[in-house]
Amino acid sequence: MKAEVLGNEKTIISFALAGIGGKIVSSKEEVLKIVKSNKEVGVFLVVDEYFPSNYEEDFPILVRIPGRQ
């Protein structure tokens, strides 16, 4: 199952060092758009500040990760 990170630039770079790709996002709406349009990724790691609170789907799985605030 493929995983991808959605968050700020520093988070994306950090996960890229571990071999996990991602996309820089700037809003919760942008996260939802990416999640709903991407059928290849099974797990999205989403920075806390961009985690969509109204997401209720079973797939793909969204995992909240702490941000740097």
Buried (B, 14 or more C-beta within 10 A) or exposed (E): EEBBBBBBEEBBEBBEEEEBEBBBBEEBEBBBEBBEEBEEBEBBBBBEBBBBEEBEEEEBBBEEBEBEE
